[in-house]
Amino acid sequence: MKKTKKIIAVLLMSLMCASLLCGCGGDAPAENEGSNAVVPTEEQTAEVDAAAVGEWIKISKKAEADKKNHNAKVRITKVITDEAKVKEMIEEYNLSGVNETVSTDPGNDKVAYAAAEYEVVFAKDFPQGEFGITDVTVPFEVVGSDGGEKITFENAVYDGLTETEQIGSVPQGYDFYLPDHYKGKIAFLVPKGCEDVLLRTKDRSGEYAYVDLFSE
């Protein structure tokens, strides 16, 4: 009998402790929480999967002939970081008779112009119409290694460097027909000496796809 009373007393104490925990908001830890759980900090950034230079990315392009999206693919074929060479490329573009020129002045001594060449291949059944394929360029943006629009380098954060400029020869109509591949060029700003930058575009599903510029 004494043994039974002792067991009951222990059970009552356990119930009282459980009630106190509930009353104090003592929720049970989540499945993935514990003493070894890692709490992300601002310094910890996750890198995204990125294609290498030369690797194809499946994309969609809208055809002027039917106003619908059709299959295509794009790859970065070359990255140029020599400032003098990139300046020469921009000046050559500016002298080609374009309506809007691209400045060769980066506007900040901590950033510099770089350039990339890319290739676009359109599906064999891509609608061409009377004017051929008129929209052949692919838009790209410059982002950090985590896919975000802020680039951190040498204890500094660079914002507003996402824009790229098309500096290739862009067909204006009647100039591009299948089975030709379009070969374009873009210029953009990056922090001097920084290699933790990516180019991003949209893949066929509409999600972001990335290219590691320094993967050669």
C-alpha positions as CSV (number, residue, x, y, z in Angstrom):
1,M,0.0,0.0,0.0
2,K,2.8,2.4,0.9
3,K,4.4,1.5,-2.4
4,T,1.2,2.4,-4.3
5,K,0.9,5.7,-2.5
6,K,4.5,6.6,-3.4
7,I,3.8,5.9,-7.1
8,I,0.7,8.0,-7.0
9,A,2.6,10.9,-5.4
10,V,5.3,10.7,-8.1
11,L,2.6,10.8,-10.8
12,L,1.0,13.8,-9.2
13,M,4.3,15.7,-9.0
14,S,4.9,14.9,-12.7
15,L,1.5,16.3,-13.6
16,M,2.1,19.5,-11.6
17,C,5.4,20.1,-13.3
18,A,3.8,19.6,-16.8
19,S,1.0,22.1,-15.8
20,L,3.6,24.7,-14.7
21,L,5.5,24.4,-18.0
22,C,2.3,24.8,-20.0
23,G,1.3,27.9,-17.9
24,C,4.7,29.5,-18.5
25,G,4.6,29.0,-22.3
26,G,7.2,26.2,-22.1
27,D,6.5,24.9,-25.6
28,A,8.3,21.8,-26.7
29,P,11.3,22.4,-29.0
30,A,10.7,22.2,-32.7
31,E,11.8,19.0,-34.5
32,N,15.0,20.6,-35.8
33,E,15.8,22.7,-32.8
34,G,18.2,21.8,-30.0
35,S,21.3,22.9,-28.2
36,N,23.4,22.4,-31.5
37,A,21.0,24.4,-33.7
38,V,22.8,27.0,-35.9
39,V,21.2,30.4,-36.0
40,P,22.0,32.2,-39.2
41,T,23.7,35.6,-38.9
42,E,24.1,38.4,-41.4
43,E,27.6,37.2,-42.1
44,Q,26.4,33.8,-43.2
45,T,25.1,33.8,-46.8
46,A,24.1,30.8,-48.8
47,E,25.5,30.5,-52.3
48,V,23.2,29.6,-55.2
49,D,23.7,27.0,-57.9
50,A,25.2,28.6,-61.0
51,A,26.1,27.5,-64.5
52,A,29.7,27.7,-65.6
53,V,30.9,29.9,-68.4
54,G,30.1,27.9,-71.6
55,E,27.2,26.0,-70.0
56,W,23.8,26.3,-71.7
57,I,20.7,27.6,-69.9
58,K,17.3,26.8,-71.2
59,I,15.2,30.0,-71.6
60,S,12.1,31.3,-73.4
61,K,11.9,34.1,-75.9
62,K,8.7,35.9,-77.1
63,A,8.3,35.8,-80.9
64,E,7.0,38.9,-82.6
65,A,5.3,36.6,-85.2
66,D,2.8,35.2,-82.7
67,K,3.4,37.1,-79.5
68,K,4.0,33.8,-77.6
69,N,7.0,32.3,-75.8
70,H,9.1,29.7,-77.5
71,N,12.1,27.6,-76.5
72,A,15.7,28.9,-76.8
73,K,18.9,28.5,-74.9
74,V,21.8,30.9,-73.9
75,R,25.3,30.6,-72.6
76,I,28.1,33.0,-71.6
77,T,31.0,32.3,-73.8
78,K,33.6,34.7,-72.6
79,V,34.3,37.2,-69.8
80,I,36.5,40.2,-70.2
81,T,37.9,42.0,-67.2
82,D,40.7,44.0,-68.8
83,E,39.5,47.6,-68.3
84,A,41.3,49.0,-71.4
85,K,39.8,46.2,-73.6
86,V,36.3,46.7,-72.2
87,K,36.5,50.5,-72.7
88,E,37.5,49.8,-76.3
89,M,34.5,47.5,-76.8
90,I,32.1,50.2,-75.4
91,E,33.7,52.9,-77.6
92,E,33.3,50.7,-80.6
93,Y,29.7,50.2,-79.8
94,N,29.1,53.9,-79.3
95,L,30.6,54.6,-82.8
96,S,28.3,52.1,-84.5
97,G,25.5,54.6,-84.9
98,V,23.3,53.6,-82.0
99,N,20.7,56.0,-80.6
100,E,21.9,55.7,-77.0
101,T,25.5,55.4,-76.1
102,V,27.1,53.8,-73.0
103,S,29.4,55.8,-70.7
104,T,32.9,54.5,-70.3
105,D,33.3,56.3,-67.0
106,P,32.4,54.0,-64.0
107,G,31.9,57.0,-61.8
108,N,33.6,55.4,-58.8
109,D,37.3,54.4,-58.5
110,K,36.2,51.3,-56.5
111,V,34.3,49.8,-59.4
112,A,35.3,48.9,-63.0
113,Y,33.7,47.9,-66.2
114,A,33.7,44.2,-67.2
115,A,32.1,42.6,-70.3
116,A,30.8,39.3,-71.3
117,E,30.0,37.7,-74.7
118,Y,27.0,35.3,-75.0
119,E,25.4,33.1,-77.6
120,V,21.7,32.4,-78.1
121,V,20.3,29.4,-80.0
122,F,16.6,29.4,-81.0
123,A,14.4,26.4,-81.4
124,K,14.2,25.1,-85.0
125,D,10.4,25.9,-85.1
126,F,10.8,29.4,-83.6
127,P,8.4,31.6,-85.5
128,Q,10.3,34.1,-87.7
129,G,7.6,35.9,-89.8
130,E,8.4,38.3,-92.6
131,F,10.9,40.3,-90.5
132,G,12.9,37.3,-89.2
133,I,13.5,37.2,-85.4
134,T,13.7,40.8,-84.2
135,D,14.1,40.3,-80.4
136,V,17.3,38.3,-80.1
137,T,19.0,39.8,-77.0
138,V,18.8,38.2,-73.5
139,P,18.6,40.4,-70.4
140,F,21.1,39.8,-67.6
141,E,21.6,41.3,-64.2
142,V,24.7,41.4,-62.0
143,V,24.3,39.9,-58.5
144,G,26.3,38.6,-55.6
145,S,27.3,35.0,-55.0
146,D,24.1,34.5,-52.9
147,G,21.9,35.7,-55.8
148,G,21.1,38.9,-54.0
149,E,21.4,42.4,-55.5
150,K,23.9,43.6,-52.9
151,I,27.5,42.5,-53.4
152,T,29.8,42.3,-50.3
153,F,33.5,42.7,-50.9
154,E,36.4,43.7,-48.6
155,N,34.1,44.9,-45.8
156,A,32.1,47.1,-48.2
157,V,28.6,46.5,-49.6
158,Y,27.9,47.5,-53.2
159,D,24.3,48.2,-54.2
160,G,22.9,49.3,-57.5
161,L,25.3,47.3,-59.8
162,T,22.6,45.0,-61.3
163,E,22.2,46.8,-64.6
164,T,23.9,45.5,-67.7
165,E,24.2,47.2,-71.1
166,Q,23.9,45.5,-74.4
167,I,26.9,46.5,-76.5
168,G,26.7,43.9,-79.3
169,S,25.4,44.3,-82.8
170,V,21.6,44.0,-82.4
171,P,19.6,43.2,-85.5
172,Q,16.9,45.7,-86.3
173,G,14.8,43.4,-88.5
174,Y,15.4,41.6,-91.8
175,D,18.9,40.9,-90.4
176,F,18.4,37.7,-88.4
177,Y,17.0,34.4,-89.6
178,L,17.3,30.8,-88.5
179,P,19.5,28.7,-88.4
180,D,21.7,31.6,-87.3
181,H,22.9,31.9,-83.7
182,Y,22.8,35.3,-82.1
183,K,26.1,36.4,-80.5
184,G,25.8,39.3,-78.2
185,K,27.9,41.3,-75.8
186,I,27.1,43.1,-72.5
187,A,29.0,45.5,-70.3
188,F,28.5,46.0,-66.6
189,L,30.2,47.3,-63.4
190,V,31.8,45.1,-60.7
191,P,33.8,46.0,-57.6
192,K,37.5,46.0,-58.5
193,G,39.1,42.7,-57.7
194,C,35.9,41.0,-56.8
195,E,35.2,37.5,-58.3
196,D,32.2,36.7,-56.1
197,V,29.7,37.9,-58.7
198,L,27.1,36.2,-60.9
199,L,25.0,37.0,-63.9
200,R,21.4,36.1,-63.6
201,T,18.6,35.7,-66.1
202,K,15.2,33.9,-66.3
203,D,15.1,30.3,-67.3
204,R,12.3,28.5,-69.2
205,S,10.2,28.1,-66.0
206,G,10.5,31.9,-65.2
207,E,12.8,31.3,-62.3
208,Y,16.2,32.9,-61.9
209,A,19.1,31.1,-63.4
210,Y,22.7,32.1,-62.6
211,V,26.1,32.1,-64.3
212,D,29.4,32.1,-62.4
213,L,31.5,34.6,-64.3
214,F,34.8,33.4,-62.9
215,S,34.3,29.7,-63.4
216,E,36.6,29.3,-66.3
